[in-house]
Amino acid sequence: MAIALTPYQREAINEACRRHQVARLHAFGSVVGSHYQPGVSDIDVLERDMAQITGWPDVRGRFDGPALFLTGALSDYVRPEHRDAIKDLFPKARFARIHDAGHWLHAERPKEFEAAVRAFLEAPEPTGATA
């Protein structure tokens, strides 16, 4: 999949990705699974691996604890047709959306993001039927 970008656009996207990685390094201490390759831009990696990045992973196993799938209402990363597969892997999954937020809901709507996560963490675990 080729993405037609000007050199300026490529550099702007790469700079944004670099800033995001730096923020992750500060937040988490390291980037788990990061495979930095000098001379390979983030755009090059996205072009090369887009099908794998956007595809549904072949995952086996299951997590039986509570799980929150919090999405931005403007993002299509977690679609309604994914819910059955998610529920197979996370039987106690709960789904919530943040209005006027895209994929980066934590950055676009930080107060709403925090409130939703806090409500999930402070809620008693449901008994019986799952949400």
N, C-alpha and C positions, 0 to 999 in steps of 0.2 A: 504494500500500500504506500504510494508516494504522496507526500504532502508538499504542495507547491508553496513555498515561502520565499520571501526576499531575504537576503542576508541580514537586513535589519530585524525582520521578524524572528528569524532563527536565533539571533543573538539576544533579543528581548525575552524570548521563551526560555532559552538556556539560562539567562540571568535569573529569571523568576524561579526556575528549577533549582539553581544553585542556592538562592536565598532560602527556599523551602528546605533543602537538605541541611543547610547550616542551622536553621531553626530546629529541625529534627535532632541534629547532633547535640544542640544545647538542651533540648527537652529530654532526650532519652540516653544521652551519653555515647551512643553509637547508632549506626543504621544497620539493623539486623538484615542480613542477606544482601547488603550492598556490594556490588561488584564494580567499583570504579575502574574505568579503563581510560588512561590518558589518550587524548586525541579522538575519543568517541563522544559525541555530544548527546545530550538527553533526547534531542529530536531524532538522531540516528537510531537510538535504542527504541524509541517509540515506534518509528517506522518499521524497524525490524521485528519487533515483538508485539505489535498491536493485537493480532488475533489471539495470542496467548493472554495478554493483559485483559482484554475485554471478554474472553471466553469464560465459561463456567468450569471451575476446576473439578477434576475427578478426585473427590475426597471420600475416604472411607472413615467410619467411626461416627461418634455421636457425643454431644455434650448435653448432659441431663440437667444442668443448672440453668438458672434464669439467664436470658440473653436479650439484649435490646438491639434492635435494628432500627437505628435512628437515621432518617434520610432527609435531605432537603426536598421540598415539594417541587422544585424546578429541576431536579436531577432525575435521570432515568437509570441510575446504577442498580437500584433494587426495584425490580418491576413486580407487579402483581403475579405474573406467571412464575416468578422465582420462589414464591412463598411456600409452595408444597415441598420443593427441594430443601429450602431453609428449615422448614419444620421437621423434615426427616433427619437433618443433622443437629438441630437445636429444638427439641420437642417443646420446650418452654419459652420459645421465642416470642417476644412482643415487638410489635411494629408501631413506630410513631414517625410523624413527619413534622418538619419545621417550615412554616409558611414563609414564602419569599426567600428561600435559601436554595442554593444549588449544591454541587458536590462538596464544596468547602464550607459546609454549614457551621462548623466550629469557628471559622474566621468571619463568615458573613453575618452570622447571628449569634455571637458568643453568649449573650445573656440567656437567650432562649435555649441554646445548646446546653448551657450549664443547668438551667432549670429542669430541662427534660432528663438529663443524666441524673441529677440529684433526686428527682421524683422517682426514677427507676430504682436507684440504689437504696432509697429510704422506704420504698414500698414493701409491705410484707409479701413473702413469696406466695403466689396463689396455690390453693389446694384444689385437687380434683382437675377439672377442665382447664386447659391452657387458653391464653388469649389468642 
